[in-house]
């Protein structure tokens, strides 16, 4: 190696001598090898010499007798093997070079495969491909798929054929596949085993800097903050962010790395770990650096990330963060609300993505616009000048339009197909397709198959639609299901969830797949009862890991809390609320939806325990938080809960304004099912004011019945039936004996639905009203049956805290 390296005192060179520049890539490699050799101890040198000798003997012994006959004109193939045993090592080196050159000419192995260690080659599944010994060599015009045949050299396959070694592209393809698997499976991906593989790969091929990025992803999805941060810094320190990203840097961008991409990844990492303020600061810095380096692509992605951050995590104000000279909000001023800033960012990101023809980012921005239009009323940005008259309501048509525009990506992705596929993806597809029959046709023995085969078929993509495109299309169905849930159409929400679970399960991430299962299980709980819901939940738990803050764990706690409240087990309900409160703690992450959910259920638990003042205080604090962070849909639910608290505490007059305010929210945001529920609560408030308001209450109930019976669940329908029966029984002009079925039919429906839901308190109330009706009709046997059913539900509540108050009220 010292002789190969050149220098100023190289002296006279021979004609066939190879001299390398010490500063070249290969020269640097040889210098590192020489340095490592100089650091070896005497025992290490002896060990190295022994290994070289063993390697030479194994290389010669792996040659078949046919190959040795071609190398030795005398034909003494067996004697040649024993001859090498007694050779000097230097002579062995010379002979090995001749042997390898002859073997290469004989078998014509694929030239671009590197010799890698065995540990590295086993990272990708082993695929044995034997060369064809029939042809002495392939034609040099390989592109024309013409193979030279040698009929006089027909022999069998070499049983000792080697295994294809892995190229750099193939290893990159393997890493790309593993990155997709980590993002798809999340925390369910094996942590320690893959970490061991990455460490081994890093040790064998330290030039593959993307290994650090894979270690970062592995730590990120397993919630290891310090390891993720360390590996992210290592990746950008070693590779400057150039290796492993799909989009190319713009012309004129500095050659010292991609600092803006490092900031983008760091901001997304803070966002994943629930550090919104740090994430927003880092992403704002990424905007500044992208503008300075004229990296429009990174700028578009960063704006989309900031929009997603403002949308997912609540911010009461962004002053001091988005107010820098390079901030994207500088042009419109920082006096805008967070929602107006989010709207401007979404529009700006969408416009940049369209101008840069980033199809996937365009589709993602359309989905973000649909999510924004779903929960926000668009207001004019300017606070002065003439204003056109506008309705302060959300527009479902705009939501459907944005979702449809995002869905059109599936017909346009081919325009971006060449830029979306990396070199590693081609190599991975090539490795997979070598196992298919067409891989063997390339090196087939039959002449006819040679003429019909295409040696480049194994470079084709195995799928016609990229996985990232399928994920975006599937996300549009998830957004549709969420939109129909908010609007109140349970059947359409269930249909879209089923479409996603059926058509996009393979391409979806584990988080999205778990979310779809959550929606379907919630639908079963609302419409079929807890027995079927928990049976489906058990299946979902077996499929997805029930780790901290997973969708499945949150769903399980929600179902346990609702069933505990319906059964009257208030201690269990409070314990479940505490568990939700731990998940919503800001120590691990900030999740406004989960925090709102935990507070809302805590207030409902206090209401079930007849702690009205404490329940009202918790609900009032929750409404202030929702108003501060502009959580409009949640605000409507909290106002409705406040009306229910005041109604059950005996202050129906105080509860009326809250119910009317909730109705106003529901009308503005097209929350049809929640509006029907608010109408039912308003009818109950009017009914509790006295018998003079029964007609008003009955009119409200009949107006809400189409929505409740068509899209409401068991609990909402049961409440509506009971309230309707109470309106008839409270009306002094109504006679039970004249038309008893008007009262008995809704009570029977209510009892059946509430028993399926295990809602003992409301079911007992339904049977109690049925007993009163049968008593007025003089049907004593049916009265006793209804009374016995009432008693059974009371017994079921005997261990609850509110059984005494229930008996006194009855």
VOTITI-184788 format. One record per atom (N, C-alpha, C): x, y, z. Coordinates in steps of 0.2 Angstrom, whole numbers, plus 5000, padded with zeros to 4 digits. Layout:
N
XYZ;...
***
This chain:
810
500449945000;500050005000;500450065000;501050065004;501550125003;501750134996;501850074993;502150084986;501650114981;500950104983;500450134978;500350204979;500450224985;500350304986;500950344983;500750394979;501250434976;501450494980;501950524978;502150584982;502750624978;502950674981;503450714977;504150674976;504250624980;504850584979;504750514977;504250504972;504050444970;504550404966;504950444963;505550414959;505250394952;505650354949;505450324942;504950274943;504450284939;503850234939;503950184933;503750124934;503650074929;503050084925;503050054919;502450064915;501850044917;501849984921;501149954923;501049974931;501450024934;501350034941;500850084941;500450074947;499850124948;500050164954;499950234953;500150284959;499550324960;499350324966;498750354968;498950424972;498450474971;498550534974;498350524981;498850544986;498650534993;498050574996;497850624992;497250664994;496650644991;496650594986;496050574983;495650524988;495050504986;494650464991;494950404992;495250364987;495550304988;496250314991;496550364990;497150384993;497050395001;496550435003;496350445010;496250375013;495850325009;495750265012;496350225014;496850225009;497450185010;497850215015;497850285016;498250315022;497950295028;497250285029;496950265035;497150195036;497150145031;497350085032;498050075034;498550115032;499250115034;499250135041;498850185043;498950215050;498650155054;498150125052;497850065057;498350015057;498749995052;499249945052;499849965057;500050025057;500550055061;500350045068;499750055070;499550055077;499449975079;499449925075;499349865077;499949835081;499849795086;500349765090;500649705086;501149675089;501449615086;500949565085;500549545091;500049495090;499549515085;499349575084;498849595079;499149585072;499749595071;500049585064;500049515063;500249475068;500249395067;499549375065;499049405069;498349385068;498149405061;498349465059;498149485052;498449445046;499049425047;499449375043;499049305042;498849285048;498549215048;497849225044;497449275045;496849285042;496949295035;497449325032;497549335025;497749265022;498149225026;498249155023;497649115023;497249115028;496549085028;496149105022;496049165021;495649195016;495949175009;496549175008;496849145001;496649075000;496749035005;496648965004;495848955003;495448985007;494748975005;494549004998;494849054996;494649084989;494849024984;495448994985;495648944980;495248884981;495048864987;494648804988;493948804985;493748874985;493048884982;492948874975;493548874971;493548864964;493348794962;492948784957;492748714955;493348684951;493248624950;493748584946;493748614939;493148624936;493148654929;493548714929;493448764934;493848824933;494548814934;494748774938;495448754939;495748724932;495348684929;495648654922;495748714917;495348764917;495348814913;496048854914;496148864921;496748904923;497448864922;497348804922;497948764921;497948724915;498448734910;498448704904;498548624904;498948604910;499148534910;498548494912;498048524915;497448494917;497448454924;498048464928;498048434934;497748474939;497048464939;496648514944;496748494951;496748434953;496848414960;497548424963;498048424958;498648434961;498848504962;498448554958;498548624959;498248644966;497748614969;497548634975;498048614981;498348554980;498848534985;499548574984;499648604978;500248644976;500148704980;499548734981;499548804985;499648794992;499548734995;499648725002;500348735004;500848725000;501548725002;501848794999;501448834996;501748894992;501948944998;502348984996;502549045000;501949094999;501849135004;501249185004;501249234999;501849254997;501949304992;501749274985;501949214984;501849184978;501049164978;500749154983;500049144984;499649204981;499949264984;499549324982;499549334974;500149324971;500249324964;499749274960;499849214963;499349164960;498649174960;498449204966;497749224967;497549274963;497949324961;497749374957;497549344950;498049304948;497949264941;497249224941;497149184947;496549144947;495949184947;495949244951;495349284951;495149314944;495649334941;495549364934;495249314930;495549254930;495349204925;494649184927;494449174934;493849154936;493349214934;493549274934;493049324932;492849324925;493449304921;493249294914;492849234912;492949184917;492549124915;491749134917;491649164923;490949164925;490649234924;491049284922;490749354921;490249374926;490449374932;490049404937;489849474936;489349494939;489149564938;489649614941;489849664938;490449694939;490349754945;489749774946;489749834951;489649804958;489649744959;489549724966;490249724970;490149754976;490749764980;490849704984;491449694987;491649644992;491449674999;490949655002;490749675008;490849625013;490949635020;490949585025;490249545025;490249485028;489749445028;489149475032;489349505038;488849535042;488449595038;488749625034;488449685030;487949655025;488249595022;487749565016;487149535019;487149515025;486549485028;486049535031;486149595030;485649645032;485049645027;485249625021;484649615016;484649545015;484049515014;483949445013;484349415008;484649355009;485149325005;484849304999;485149314993;484849294987;485349264983;485349204981;485849174977;485649174970;486149194966;486049204959;486649174956;486649114952;487249084949;487349104942;487949114940;488149134934;488049074929;487949094923;487849044918;488549014915;488748954916;489448934914;489448914906;488848914903;488848894896;489148944892;489049004893;489349064889;490049084892;490549084888;491149104890;491149184892;490749224889;490749294891;490049314888;489849374891;489249404888;489549454883;489049464878;489249514873;489349584876;489749624874;489849694876;489249734875;488949724870;488349764869;487749734873;487749744879;487349724884;486649754883;486649824881;486049854881;485549824876;485849794871;485349764866;485149694868;485349674874;485049604877;485349544872;485949554869;486149494865;486749454869;486649394870;487149354874;487449304869;488149304870;488549254866;488449184868;488349134864;488249064866;488849034864;489048984868;489548944867;489348864867;489148834862;488848774862;489348714864;489948724863;490448674865;490648674872;490348724876;490548734883;489948724887;489448684885;488848674889;489048624895;488848654901;489048614907;488448634912;488448594918;487948614923;488148674927;487648694931;487848754935;488348734940;488748794942;489248784947;488848774954;488948724958;488548714964;488848754970;489448784968;489748824973;489748904972;489248914968;489148984966;489049034972;489249094972;489249134977;488649174978;488649214983;488049254985;488149324982;487649364979;487749424977;487949474983;488449514983;488649554988;488249624987;488249664993;487749714993;488149784990;487849814986;488149884984;487849934988;488149994987;487950054991;487250074990;487050064984;486350074982;485850024986;486049964986;485649914989;485549934997;486149945000;486049965007;485650025008;485750075004;485250135004;484550115003;484450064999;483750044998;483450005004;483949975007;483749935014;483549985019;483950045020;483850095025;483250135023;483050145017;482450175015;481850135017;481850065016;481350025018;481250025025;481750025029;481750025036;481450085039;481650145036;481350205038;480650215037;480350185031;479650185030;479350135035;479650085037;479350035042;479350065048;479850105050;479850145057;479250195057;479150235052;478650285051;477950245051;477950185048;477250155048;477050125054;477550085057;477350045063;477450085070;477850145070;477950185076;478250145081;477950155087;478250125093;478250045093;477850015089;477849945088;478449915085;478849955081;479449935078;479949915083;480349855082;480849835086;481349885088;481449905094;481949955096;482649925096;482749875101;483449855102;483749815096;483349765093;483649725088;483849775082;483449815080;483649865075;484149905076;484249935083;484749975085;485449935085;485449875086;486049835086;486249825079;485749815074;485949805067;486249875064;485949935066;486249995064;486950005067;487049985073;487749995076;488249955072;488049895070;488449845066;488549875060;488049905056;488149935050;488549995050;488450035055;488850095056;489650075057;489750025061;490450005062;490749975055;490349935051;490649905045;490649965039;490250005039;490250055034;490050125037;490650155040;490550225043;490350275038;490450265032;490350315027;489550325026;489150275028;488450285027;488150325033;488150385032;487950435037;487150425038;486750395033;486050395035;485850345040;486350305042;486250265048;486050305054;486450365055;486250405060;485550435060;485350445054;484650465053;484150415055;484250345053;483850295055;483850285063;484450295066;484450285073;484050345076;484050405073;483650455075;482850445075;482650415069;481950395068;481750345073;482250295074;482050235079;481950265086;482350305088;482350335095;481750385095;481550425090;481050465090;480350435091;480250375087;479650345088;479550295094;480150295098;480050255104;480150305110;480050375109;480050425114;480650425118;481250415115;481850425118;482150495116;482050545120;482150615117;482950625117;483350605122;484050625122;484350585116;484250525115;484550485110;484350515103;483750535102;483450555096;483850625094;483950665099;484250735098;485050715096;485350675100;486050655099;486150635092;485750585089;485850555083;485650605077;485150645078;484950705073;485550745073;485950765078;486450815078;487050775074;487150715076;487650675072;487550665065;486950655063;486850645056;486950715052;486750775054;486950835051;487650855052;487950835057;488650855058;489050815053;488950745052;489350705047;489150715040;488550725038;488350725031;488050795029;487950845034;487750905032;487050905029;486650845030;485950845028;485950835020;486450815017;486450805010;486250735008;486450685012;486250615011;485650595014;485150565010;484550535012;483950575011;483950635008;483350675007;483150674999;482550674998;482350664991;482450724986;482150784989;482150844984;482850864984;483050894978;483750914977;483750994979;484351014981;484451084984;484351134978;484151194979;484051234973;484751264971;484751284965;485451314962;485551374966;486251374967;486451434971;486451424978;486251364980;486251354988;486951344990;487151354996;487851344998;487951274998;488651264997;488851194997;489151165004;488951205009;489151185016;488651145020;488151125017;487651085020;486951115019;486451085023;485751115023;485551125030;485751185032;485651205039;484851215040;484551235035;483851245035;483451175036;483651125033;483351065034;483451035040;484051045043;484251025050;483751055055;483651125054;483151155058;482451135057;482251115051;481551085050;481551025054;482050975053;481950915057;481950925064;482350965067;482350985074;481651015076;481351055073;480751085074;480251025075;480250985070;479750925070;479850875075;480450875077;480650825083;480350855090;480450925090;480150955096;479350955096;479050955090;478350955089;478150885091;478550825089;478350765091;478350745099;478850775102;478950765109;478450815113;478050855110;477650905114;477950965116;478450995113;478751055115;478551105110;477951135110;477651175105;478051245104;478251275110;478551335109;479251335106;479651285108;480351265105;480251255098;479751215096;479651195089;479551255085;479051295088;478951355084;479551405083;479951415088;480551455087;481051425082;481151355083;481551325078;481351335071;480651325070;480451325063;480451395060;480351445065;480351515062;481151525060;481551505064;482251505062;482451475055;482051415054;482151385048;481851425042;481351465043;481051505038;481551555036;481851585041;482351635040;482951615036;483251555038;483851525034;483651505027;483051475026;482751455020;482751515015;482451575018;482451635014;483151665012;483651655017;484251685015;484651645010;484551575010;484851525005;484451514999;483851554999;483451544993;483151474992;483051434997;482851364997;482051364997;481751374991;481051384991;480751314993;481051264991;480651194993;480651185001;481251195004;481251195011;480751245014;480751305011;480351355014;479551335014;479351305008;478651275008;478551225013;478951175014;478851125019;478851155026;479351205027;479351235034;478651275035;478451305030;477751345031;477251295033;477251235029;476751185030;476751155037;477451145040;477551125047;477251175052;477451235051;477151285056;476351285056;476051285050;475351275049;475051215053;475451165052;475151105056;475251105063;475851145065;475951155073;475451195076;475251255072;474751295075;474051265075;473951215070;473251185070;473251135075;473751095076;473651035081;473751055088;474151105090;474251125096;474051195097;473651205102;473351275103;473851325105;473851385103;474251445105;473751505106;473851535112;473451595113;473751655109;474351655109;474751705105;475351685103;475651715097;476251695094;476751765094;476551815098;476951875098;477651855101;478151885098;478851875100;479151815097;478751775093;479051715090;478951725082;478351745080;478251755073;478351825071;478651865075;478751935074;479451955072;479851915070;480551925068;480551955061;481051995059;481052025052;480951975047;481151915048;481151865043;480551815044;480051835048;479451795049;479051795044;478651745042;478151735037;477551785038;477451805044;476951845046;477051925046;477751945044;477852015044;477552055039;477352025034;477052065028;476352085030;475952045034;475352065036;475252085043;475852085047;475752115054;475652055059;475852065065;475752015070;475152035074;474752085072;474152105076;473552055075;473652005070;473151955068;473151905074;472551875074;472451825079;472851755076;472851715081;473251645079;472851615073;472251615073;471851585067;471951615061;471951685061;472051725055;472751715052;473251705057;473951695055;473951625052;473651575055;473651505052;473351505045;472851545044;472551545037;472951575032;473351635034;473851665030;474451615028;474651575033;475151525032;474951465028;474351445029;474051395024;474051415017;473751475016;473751505009;474451515006;474951535010;475551545007;475951485006;475851435010;476151365009;475851335003;475251335002;474851304996;475151344990;475151404990;475351444984;476151424982;476551424987;477251404985;477251334983;476951284986;476951214984;476651214976;476151244975;475951244968;476451274963;476751324965;477251354960;477851314959;478051274964;478551234964;478451164961;477751154960;477451084958;477651034962;477551044969;477650984974;476950954975;476850904971;476150884971;475950854978;476350814981;476150794988;476050844993;476450894993;476350954997;475750984996;475550994989;474951024987;474350994990;474350924990;473850884992;473750885000;474350885003;474350895010;474150965013;474251015009;474051075011;473251085010;473051055004;472251055003;471951015009;472250965012;471950925018;471950975024;472451015024;472551055030;472051115029;471951135023;471451195022;470751165024;470551105022;469951075024;469851065031;470351045035;470351045042;470251115045;470551165042;470451235045;469751255043;469451245037;468851265036;468251225040;468451165042;467951125046;467851165053;468351195056;468251215063;468351295063;468351325058;468551405059;468051435054;467851495056;467451545052;467851595049;467951595043;468351645040;468051715040;468551755043;468351825044;468851875040;468651935038;469151975034;469751995038;470351995035;470952005038;471052075040;470752125036;470852195037;470252215042;470452265046;470052285051;469752355049;469852375043;469652445041;469452435034;469052495032;468852495025;468152465024;467852465018;467152435017;467252355018;466752325021;466652255021;466052235018;466152175014;465552145011;465152105017;464552105016;464152065020;464351985020;464451955025;464651885025;464251855031;464151785030;463851745036;464451715040;464351725046;464851705051;464751625052;464851585047;464751515048;465251475044;465351415046;465851375042;465451355035;465851335031;465651315024;465751245023;465351195023;465451125022;465651115015;465351155010;465551155003;466351165002;466551215005;467351225005;467751165007;467451135013;467851075016;467851015011;467251005008;467250945003;467650964997;467651024995;468051044989;468851034990;469051054996;469751044998;469950974998;469450935001;469550865001;469650824994;469150854990;469150824983;469850844980;470050904980;470650924977;471250884980;471250874986;471850824989;471750754986;471150734985;471050664982;471350654975;471350714971;471550714964;472250694963;472650694969;473350684968;473450614965;473050564966;473150494964;473150494956;472850544953;472850544946;473450584943;473750624948;474250674945;474950654948;475050604952;475650584955;476250564950;476050544944;476450514939;476950574937;476650634937;477150694935;477750704939;477650684946;478150684951;478550624952;478350564949;478550504950;479350494950;479650534945;480350524945;480750554951;480450614953;480750644959;480650614966;480050574966;479850544972;480250484974;480550454969;480850384970;481550394971;481850374976;482650374977;482950314974;483650324974;484050274971;483950204975;483950214982;483850154986;483250114985;482650154983;482050114982;482150074976;482450094970;482550054965;482949994966;483450004971;483949944972;483549894976;483049914981;482649874985;482149834981;481849874976;481449834971;481849784967;482449804965;482849754961;482949694966;483149704972;483249644976;482649594977;482049634978;481449594978;481349554972;481349584966;481149554960;481649504958;482249494961;482749444959;482449374961;481949374966;481649314968;481149294964;480949334959;480349314955;480649274949;480249244945;480449204939;480849244934;480649304933;480949344928;481649354930;481849354936;482549364938;482949304935;482749244935;483049184933;483049184925;482649224922;482649224915;483249264912;483449304916;484049344914;484649304912;484749254917;485349204916;485049134915;484649134910;484349064909;484749024904;484648954904;485048914900;484748914893;484148924892;483848914886;483948974882;484048964875;484249014871;483649064869;483049024869;482449064868;482249114873;482349094879;482249134885;482749194885;483349184882;483749244882;483549294877;483249274872;483049324867;482449354869;481949324873;481349354875;481449394882;481949384886;482049414892;482349484892;482149524897;482449594897;482849604903;483549614903;483949614909;483749674913;483449714911;483249774915;482549774918;482249724918;481549714921;481549714928;482149694931;482149694938;482349764941;482449814937;482449874940;481849914940;481249884938;480649914938;480349914945;479849964947;479549974953;479049914954;478949884960;478549834961;477849864962;477749924963;477049954964;476950014960;476350014957;476150074952;476050134956;475850134962;475750194966;476150194972;476550254973;476950254979;476650254985;476950234990;476650224997;476450295000;476850344999;476650405001;476050434998;475950424992;475350444989;474750414991;474750344993;474250304996;474050335003;474550355006;474450385013;474050445013;474250485008;473850555007;473150545005;473050495000;472350484998;471950455004;472350405008;471950375014;471850435019;472250485020;472150535024;471550575023;471450585016;470750615014;470150585017;470150515017;469550485019;469550485027;470150485030;470150505037;469850575039;470050625035;469750685036;468950685034;468750655029;468050645028;467650615034;467950565037;467650535042;467550575048;468150615049;468150665055;467650725054;467550745047;467150795045;466350775047;466250715044;465550695045;465350675053;465850665057;465750655064;465550725067;465950775065;465850845068;465150865065;465050855059;464350875056;463750835059;463950775061;463350735064;463150685060;463450665055;463150605051;463550545052;463350505057;463650445059;463750395054;463250375049;463250325044;463850345039;463850415037;464450435032;465050425035;465150445042;465750445045;466050365046;465550325047;465750255047;465950225040;465550245035;465750225028;466450245026;466650305028;467250325026;467850295030;467650285036;468150245040;468250175038;467750145036;467750075033;468150075026;468050125022;468450125016;469150135017;469350175022;470050185024;470350115026;469950085031;470250025034;470249965029;469849965024;469849915019;470349925013;470449985011;470850005005;471550025006;471650055012;472250095014;472650065020;472450005022;472749975028;473449965027;473649935021;474349915020;474849975020;474550035017;474950095016;474950135022;474450135027;474450175032;474950165037;475050215041;475450215047;475050175053;475450155058;475050125063;474650165067;474850235068;474450285071;473750295068;473750305061;473150315057;472750255057;473050195057;472650135057;472250125064;472650145069;472350135076;471750185076;471850245073;471350295074;470750275070;470750245064;470150215061;469850165065;470250115069;469950065073;469550105079;469850155081;469550195087;468850225085;468850245078;468150275076;467650225075;467850165073;467350105072;467150085079;467650075084;467450055090;466950105094;467150165093;466650215096;465950215093;465950195086;465250195083;464850135086;465250075087;464950015090;464650035097;465050075101;464850085108;464250135108;464250175103;463650225103;463050195101;463050145096;462450125093;462350045095;462850015097;462649945099;462749925106;463149965110;463249955117;463949935118;464049925125;464749915127;465049845126;464549795126;464749725125;465149715118;464849735113;465149735106;465749775106;465749835109;466249885108;466849855112;466849825118;467349795121;467649735117;467249695114;467449645110;467849665104;467649715101;468049745096;468749785098;468649815104;469249845107;469749785109;469549735111;470049675112;470449655106;470049655100;470449645094;470949695092;470749755093;471149815092;471749815096;471649795102;472249795107;472749745105;472549685102;472949635100;473349655094;473049705090;473349725084;473849785085;473649825090;474149885091;474349885098;474949905099;475249905106;474849965110;474649945116;474349995120;474850025124;475250075121;475750115125;475450175127;475850215130;475650285133;475450325127;474850355128;474650405124;474450375117;474350315116;474150285110;473350295110;473050295103;472350305102;471950245106;472250185106;471850125109;471850135116;472350155119;472350165127;471850225129;471850275125;471350335126;470650305125;470550265120;469850245119;469650195124;470050155127;469950105132;469750145138;470050205140;469950245146;469250275145;469150305139;468450335137;467850285138;467950225136;467450175136;467350155144;467850145147;467850125154;467450185158;467650245157;467350305160;466550305159;466350305153;465650305151;465250245154;465550185154;465150135157;465150135164;465650165167;465650175175;465150225177;465050285173;464550335174;463850305173;463750265168;463150235167;462950185172;463350145174;463250095180;463250125187;463450195187;463450225194;464050215198;464650185195;465250175199;465650235198;465550275203;465850345203;466550345205;466750295209;467450295211;467950265205;467650215202;468050195196;468050255190;467450285190;467450345185;468050395186;468050415193;468550465195;469250435194;469350375195;470050345194;470250345187;469750335182;469850335175;470050405173;469650455176;469850525175;470550545177;470750515182;471450535184;471950505179;471750445177;472250415172;472250465165;471650485163;471650535158;472050595159;471950615165;472350675167;473050675167;473350615169;474050595168;474250595161;473850565156;474050565149;474050645147;473650685149;473550755147;474050795150;474450775155;474950815158;475450845153;475650905155;476150945151;476850925152;476950875157;477550845158;477850815152;477450775149;477650725143;477450765137;476950795136;476750835130;476150875131;476050915126;475450965126;474950945121;474450915123;473850895118;473250925120;473050975117;472451015119;471850975119;471750935114;471150885113;471150845119;471650815121;471650765127;471550805133;471850865134;471750905140;471050925141;470750945135;470050955135;469550895137;469750845134;469350775135;469350765143;469950765146;470050745153;469650795157;469650855156;469350905160;468550895159;468350885153;467650875152;467350815156;467750765156;467550705159;467550705167;468050745169;468050765176;467450805178;467250845175;466650885176;466050845176;465950795171;465450745171;465450705177;465950685179;466050635185;465750675191;465950735192;465750775198;464950795197;464750795191;463950805190;463650745192;463850685190;463550625192;463550615200;464050645203;464150635211;463750695214;463350735210;462950785213;463350845216;463950845214;464450905216;464350955211;463750995212;463651045206;464051105206;464251125212;464651185212;465351175209;465651115211;466351095209;466251075201;465751045199;465751035192;465651095188;465251145190;465151205187;465851245187;466251245192;466851275192;467351245187;467351175187;467851145182;467651155175;466951155173;466751175167;466851245165;466751295169;466851365168;467651375166;468051345170;468751345169;468951315162;468651265160;468751225154;468551275148;467951305149;467651355144;468151415143;468451435148;468951495147;469551475143;469751405145;470351385141;470151375133;469551345132;469351335125;469251405121;469051455125;468951515122;469651555121;470051535125;470751565124;471151545118;471051475117;471451445112;470951435106;470351465106;469951465100;469751385098;469551345103;469351285102;468551285102;468251305096;467551315095;467151255096;467251205093;466851145094;466851125101;467351125104;467451105111;467051155116;467051215114;466651265118;465951255117;465651235112;464951215111;464751165116;465251105117;465051055121;465151075128;465551115130;465651145137;465051185139;464851225135;464251265136;463651225137;463551175133;462951125134;463051085141;463651075143;463751035150;463551085155;463751155155;463551205160;462851205160;462451205155;461751205155;461451145158;461751085157;461551025161;461651025168;462251055170;462351065177;461851105181;461751165178;461251205181;460551175181;460351145176;459751105176;459651055181;460151015182;460050965187;460150985194;460451045195;460551075202;459951115204;459451125199;458751155201;458751225198;459251255195;459251315192;459151325185;458551305182;458451295175;458551365172;458351415175;458351485172;459051505171;459551485175;460251505174;460551465168;460251405167;460451355162;460251375155;459751415155;459451435148;459951465144;460251525146;460751555142;461351515139;461551465144;462051425141;461851375136;461251355136;460951305131;460851345124;460651415125;460551455119;461251475116;461751485120;462451505117;462751435114;462551385117;462851315113;462451315107;461851325106;461451325100;461751375095;461951425097;462251475092;462951455090;463351425094;463951395091;463851335086;463351295088;463151235083;462951265077;462551315076;462351345070;462851375066;463351405070;463951435066;464351385063;464451325066;464951275064;464651215061;463951225060;463651165056;463651105060;463651105067;463651045071;462951015072;462750985067;462050965067;461850915073;462150865074;462050825079;462050855086;462650895087;462650925094;462150975094;461951005089;461351055089;460751015091;460650955089;460050925091;460050905098;460650885101;460750875108;460650935112;460850995110;460751055113;459951075113;459651055108;458951075107;458551025112;458750965113;458450925118;458650945125;459250975127;459350995133;458951065134;458851105129;458451165130;457651145131;457451085128;456751065130;456751035137;457251005139;457250985146;457251045151;457551095149;457551155153;456851185154;456551195148;455851225148;455351175152;455451115151;455051065155;455151075162;455751085165;455851095172;455551155175;455451205170;455151265173;454451265174;454051205173;453351195175;452951175169;452351155170;451951125165;451651175160;451751235161;451551285157;451951285150;452551255151;453051255145;453051195142;452551145143;452651085140;452551085132;452151125130;452051135123;452651155119;453051205122;453651225120;454151175119;454251135125;454751085125;454551025120;453951015120;453750955115;453850975108;453751045106;453851065099;454651065098;455051085103;455751075102;456051005101;455750955105;455950885104;455750865097;455150875095;454850855088;455350885083;455550945083;455950975078;456650935078;456950915084;457550875084;457550805083;456950775083;456850705082;457150675076;457050705070;457350675064;458150665064;458450715067;459250715067;459350665073;459050665078;459250615084;459050545082;458550525079;458350455077;458750435071;458950485067;459350455061;460050455062;460350495067;461050495068;461350495075;460850495080;461050495087;461150425089;461450415095;461550345097;461050325102;461150275106;460750245111;460550295116;461050325119;460950375125;460550435123;460650465117;460350525115;459550505113;459450445110;458850425108;458450415114;458750375119;458350365125;458150425129;458650475130;458450535133;457850565129;457850575123;457350605119;456650575120;456650505120;456050465121;455750485128;456150485133;455950495140;455750565141;456050615138;455850685138;455150695135;455050655129;454450665126;453850635130;453950575133;453450545138;453350595144;453850625146;453750665152;453350735150;453450755144;453050815141;452350795141;452150735138;451450715138;451150705145;451550675149;451250665156;451150725160;451650775159;451550845162;451050885159;450750875154;450250915150;449650905154;449350955157;448650945160;448050935155;448150945149;447650935144;447750865141;448250825143;448350765140;448050705144;447650665141;447350605145;447650535143;447950505148;448350445147;447850385144;447250385147;446750335145;446550345138;446550405136;446250415129;446750385124;447450395125;447950385120;448550355124;448550295127;449150275131;449750255127;449650235120;450250215117;450650275115;450450335115;450850395113;451450395119;451250375125;451750375130;452150315131;451750255130;452050195131;452550175126;452450185120;452950175114;453650205115;453650265116;454350295117;454650265124;454250255129;454550225135;454850155134;454550115130;454750045128;455450055124;455350105119;456050115115;456550135120;456450175124;456950205128;457250155133;456850105136;457050055140;457450005137;457249985130;457649935127;458349965125;458450025123;459050055121;459550075127;459250095132;459650105138;459850045142;459449995142;459749925144;460249905140;460249905134;460849885130;461449925131;461349995133;461950035135;462150025142;461749985146;461849985153;461850045157;461350085155;461250155158;460750145163;460850125170;460450105175;459950155177;460250215178;459850275180;459250295176;459450305169;458950325165;458450265163;458750205163;458250145162;457750135168;458050155174;457550145180;457050205179;457250265177;456750315176;456250295171;456450265165;455950245160;455450195163;455650145167;455250095169;454750125175;455050175178;454550205183;454050245180;454150275174;453650315171;453150265168;453350205165;452950155163;452450125168;452750115174;452350095180;451750145182;451950205181;451450255183;450850255177;451050245171;450550245166;450150185166;450450125168;450050065169;449550065175;449850105180;449350115186;448750155184;448850205180;448250245178;447850205174;448050165170;447650125165;447350065169;447550055175;447249995179;447549925177;448149925174;448449865172;448949845177;448749805182;449149795188;449749745187;449549695182;450149645181;450749685177;450549725172;451049755169;451449815173;451049835178;451349885182;451849855187;451649795189;452149755194;452749735190;452649715183;453249695179;453749765178;453449815177;453849875176;454149895183;453749885188;454049905195;454649855197;454549795195;455149745196;455749765192;455649785186;456249805182;456549865185;456149915187;456349975190;456749955196;456549905200;456949885206;457549845204;457549815199;458249775197;458749835195;458549885192;459049935190;459249975196;458849985201;459050015207;459549975211;459349905211;459849855215;460549865211;460549865205;461149875201;461549935203;461249985206;461550045208;461650045215;461549995219;461549995226;462250015229;462849995225;463450015227;463750085225;463350115221;463450185219;463350235224;463650295223;463550345228;462950385227;462650385222;462050425221;461350385221;461350325224;460750285225;460250315230;460550345235;460050375240;459750435237;460050475234;459750535231;459250515225;459350455222;458950435217;458250405220;458350365225;457750345229;457350395231;457650445234;457250505237;456850545232;457250555226;456850595221;456350555218;456350485217;455850445215;455250445220;
***
